[in-house]
């Protein structure tokens, strides 16, 4: 392996992600793992040079204060414990200093002997080697949404195992306007990938009828995705693996042993318990900006790398409440207008994510000198680095007025446009 690694064990801290990024900023790769990692699991991680026990306020789980096992304490790897009083190791700090730089540098470089070898070229080389070791001569099925996460995974897998990769794009009826057509064009026609296109729109929409809870939607969509992949795998031979574009914010928001669920991502909390595949998730420890850097290093085109983030459940979590055909179409058409006008105004590359939402309530308006009772469209536009926090973009007023005019005049069953001014936290990026 090209990269040294510092392992962060989660013992109740709310700052694990920030710590991991701080270590990576110093040129050393880091990963976050649960406190109850076994000695065998730790041994499988490549080039572990040091372990940080990162304690914090969430150290009580099921009424018991958590700690690592005796065998982890005795593994012989240099260890630093912070905010974790029960730690049985030589280096302990009651709290992190306000500036962690000196403490981290001393531990990482002087104590652990780590090298500054974290970069995307080395990450890609390491992941390709790990993928080849995991998959061998067998085949892997990739859930290809067309978003940057799954697209980068596809590029990594093509580099690692070539034609052993079979990409499956499932149109669940909740895609953006023209999205599925774009996926087919890029991956099948331009990249010559083994691509299977499945139109399962009616199947998904039938399953979702009457379901208004967003968590229930995510779990239904996640489970149904797996059922479709299983059906496609049975048509082929030797499919033992399921590739996914899981990234670290997906894992955090889906809930960990020390953190409560924010929302279950379909590829994490939405997976069925009887999953028949072994998962392949080479990006699961990366953040969104790092995924994009990986895509650039792999040579993917900018329009793919910087494609608007799009959740796996698609418009299903942007059509609030129980999904109806008319509101789903209102979301799809208003989103297309928003994206078109942002592109015209030069905002497409400036704003990290922007989309529309249609809630399940109506308000009184006036159209054609007559009363109307129709839905509002809510616009969301945010900037972020890693999707863990986000700020609201200040859209020029003339652009907002043009978008509003087009939506209320071109989109059926809509009579109002609103703009969400809530940062993350306390709002999430998506509206659920």
N, C-alpha and C positions, 0 to 999 in steps of 0.2 A: 504493500500500500504506500501511496505517495504522501499521505497526510497523517500527522500526529493528531491525537484526539484527547480532549479533556471532557470527561463525563460529569454532568451535573445531575445529582440525584435529588429528586423533589421530596423534601421533608416539610412541606407546608408553606413554602414561599410563594408570594404572588408576583415575584420579579424574576422568575426563571428565564423567561423569554428575553428580557432585557440583559440579564447576565450572559446568556448564550451569545447574544449579538455583540456584547462588549468584548468577549473573548475572541470572537471571530474578527472583530475590528483590529485586534492586536496581531492578527495573522495566523491564528491557531484555530483549527476546527473544533467545534464543541457540539455535543448532543445532550438532550434532556431525557432522562429515563426515570421510571417510578422508583420509589424508595425500596420496594421489595424485589428488585432485580436479583436473580440468583447468581451464584458464582459461575455457573455454566453459561448463562446468558451474557454475563460480563465478559467471559473469556472469548466469546464469539465476536465481540466488537474489535475491529482492527486498530492496532497501534494506540491503545489507551495508555497515556502517559501520567495521568493524574485524575483524581476524583474530588469533586467539591460536594459536600453535604450542605445543601442550601435550605436551612430551616426558616420557619416563619409562622404566621398566625394560624394557619390551617393544619396544625400538627396533630390534632385529635381526629381520628377516624374510627367510627363505630365505638366511641367512648374510650379508645385506647390511644396513648401517645405513640406515634409511629417512630420507628428506628430501622436502620439497616440491620441485616443479619450478622452474626458473629463471623461467618465465613467471608463476608465482604470486608469487615474490619481486618481480617487476617489474610487478605489476598496479596499483600506485599506491594500494592500500588500506592504511591504517595497520596496523602489525603489531607484536605483542608475542610474543617467544619466551621460554619458560620451560623449564628442564631440557633444552634442546636445543642443545648446543654448536656443531653445524655451521651454525646459522641465519645467514643473510646478511641481517640487518636491523638497524636502528638501536637498537631497544629489546630488550635481552636480560637475563634474570635467570638465574643459575645454578640457583636453587631458588625455589620459592614461599615467601614469609614465612609464619609460623604463622597470622597473620591476613591474609588476602588483601584485605580490604575497601579499604584505602587505595590499594593498587596497582591493583586493578580499577577503582575509582571514577575515579582519575586517567586511566587509559587509556581507559575507556569514555566518560566524559563530557568530559574536557578535551582529550584527544588526538583521539578519534573524533567528538566532537560529537553523541553519541547522546542521544535523548530518552527519558524514562520513559513509554513508550507501550505496554508489554506488559501487556495485560489480556485477558480472555476475549472481551469485546465486539469489540475490535480484531482478535483472533486469528480469530474467526468471520468477520468481514467480509473479512479478507484471504484466508482459506481459500475462502470462497464465490467471490470474484473469481478465485482461482487455479483452482478447480474448473471454473468456466465457461470460462476460457481453455483448459484442458486438454481438456475434453469437447466443447465447442462444441454442435452440434445433434445429436450422436450419442447413443447409449444406453450405459448402464453397468449391469452386472450386479453386485449386491452379495451377497456371502456373509454372510447374516444368521443368526448363531447365536442371537441374543436376549440375549447378554451386553451389558454396558455399552459395550464398545469398538465392536462392530458396530452397536449401536443408535444411538450418537452419530454414527457415520459416516452411517447412514441419515438421521438428522435433518439433518445438514449437506448431504447430497446432495439431499434433498427441497427444502431451502431454495435450493440452487444451481440444480438442473435439473428439479425437479418430477417430472412423469410420464415423463421420460426415464430415470428410475431403475426398474429391475426387481429386486426383492428375491427371493432364493431361499433358503429354509430347507431344509436337508438333514437329515433324521433318519437318522443313521448307526447307530442302534441302540445308541448309547453315551450317550444323553441322560439327564439326571436325571429322576426320576419327575415327570410332568406338565409338563416343560419345553417340549416341542414344542407341546403344546396351548396353553400360555401365550403363546408367540410368535405363533401364528396369531390368538389372541384379540386381542392388543394391536395388532399391526401391520396385520392385514387388517380386523378388525372395528372397531377403535377409531381407528386413524390413517389408514385408507383407503389404505394403501400398495399398490402393485402387487406382490403377494406370490404366489410359486409355492411350494407345499409338495411336497417329494419324500421319500417313504418309501423309503430305500435300505438299510434295516437288514440284510436278508439279504445284500445285495451286499457291504457292508463287513465283516460278521462272517465271511463266507466267505473274503474276501481275508486276514483276520487269523488264520485258523485255523493253530495251531501256531507262531505268531510270538511269541517271548517277549522279545526285546530291545526296550526302550522307544524307542530311536532308530529302529529298523526300523518299529515301529508308527506313529510320528509321520510318517515318510516315506511309508508306505503310505496312511495316512489322508489326508495332504496331497495326494498324487498323485491319489487316488481322488476327493476333493472336486473337483479341477480337471476330471477326466474328466466328472463329473456336471454341472458348470457348463457345460462345452463342449457337452454333449448338449442342455442346456436352451437354450443360446444359439443352437444350430442350428435350434431350433424357432421362433425369433424372427428379426427382421430388424434389422440395424444395430447389433449388440452388439459393440463394439470394446474395452470396458474391463471390468476386474474390480475391484470395490471390496472392500477388506479393512479390518478393524479392527486393523491392525498398530500397536503402540505401541513406544516405544524399548526397554523391557526385553526385548521379544521379539527385537529385533535383536541386542542385547548377548549374550543367552543363546544365540542361534543361532550365535554366533561372528563375529568381525570379522577384519580383516587383522592386528591386533595382539593379539587376545584369542581364546583357545581356546573351543571349543563347550562349553557347559554342557548344553544340551538343544536340539534343533532344533525350534523352533516350526513347526507345520504350515504356517503362512502365510509363513514365511521359509525356513528350511532344508528344509522339506518340499515346496517347489514343484518341479514337474518342469522339466527343462531346455528342453523344447519348448513352453513356455507360449505359448498363442496369443492372449493378451490383453495389453493395456497396463494396468499396475497403477495403481489410484487409492487412495492411502493418506494421507489428510489428517491423521491423528493420529500418524504414525510418529515424530515427534520429541517426543511428549508422554509424561509419566509418568501412572500410573494416577490419582493424585489430581487431576492437571490434566484428564484426560479426564472425570472426574466433574464438575469445575467447569464444563467446557465443556457437558456435558449439562444441568446446571442452568441455565446461561445460555441454552441453546436452548429451555428450557421443558419438558424431559422430566420426567415424574413421578418422585418420589423412589423408588418401588418399582422403577423401571427403572434409575435412576442408581446406586442403591446395591445393585443386585442382586449376589448372590454371584458373584465371579469364577469362570469355568468355562472350562477349557482347550478349545481347538478339538478335540483328540482325545477330549474328554469322559472318560467313565468308562473308556475304553480304557487310560489311563495310571494309573488308580486300581485297576484289576483287574490286579495284578502278574503277570508271567510271561505264558504263553500264555493267551488269554482263553477261559474256558469259560462256558457259559450259566448254570450254577448259581452260580458266583462273581460273574458280572456282575449277576445278580439280587440276590445278597447285598449287593453294593456299593450298588445302586440303593435297596433297601429300607432298609438301615441309614442311608444318607445322608438319606433322607426322614424317618426317626425323629429323627436328629440335628438337622435343620433345624427340625422341628416343636417339639422340646423347647427348643432355643435361643430360638425365638420366644416360647414360653410363659414362659421365664425372663427375658425382656427382654435377651437377649444378641445378638439378631439385628442390632441397630444398633450394638452395642458392639464386637463382634469382626469384624475385617476379612474373614477367610476361615476357613471351617470345613467339613470334609468327612470322609468315611471312605475307607479303603483296605482291600482284602482281598488278602493275599499268596497265593502259590501253594504254601503248605505247610500241614500240619495238625498238630494236637496232640491228645493224649488228654484227654478230659474225662468228666464223668458227667452223664447226663440220664436221668430216670426210673429212678434206681437201677441204671443200666446203663452200661457203657463206651461212649463215643462217640469218634470220631476225625474231627474237623471243623476248619473254618477259624477263625482269629482275625479280628476286625475292629479296625483301627487308626484311632483318631480323631486328626485334626490340626486345631488351632485356633490361628491366629496373628494378630498385629496388625502393620501396616506402614503407611508413608506412600506409598511409591513402588514397592513390590514388589522393590526392590533388596536390602533387608535386612528381617528380620522377627523379632519376639519372640514367645514362646509365651504364650498367654493362660492365666491361672490360673482355671480353671473351678471354681465352688463345688462342694464335695464332694457335697452332696445332689443337685445336678443331674447330676453324673457318675454317681452310683449309679442314678438313675432311668433315664438313657439306657442304661446297661449292662444293667439289668434288662429293659428293653423289647427291646433288640437280641437278647439271648441267648434270650428267650422268643418273639419274634415273627419273627425272621429265620431261615429255613431254612439248615441246613448250617453253623451258627456256634455255637461253644461258649466263646468267649473274647473279651474286649474290652480293648484296650491304648490308652494315651495317649502320643503322641509329644511329648517335651519338648525337642526339638532346635531351636535358633534357626537363622536364615539369616544369614550362614554359620555352621556349615559344611554344614548341610542345605539343600536347596532347599525352597521352599514345597510343591510337589508331591512325591509319593513315586514315585520311579522307580529 
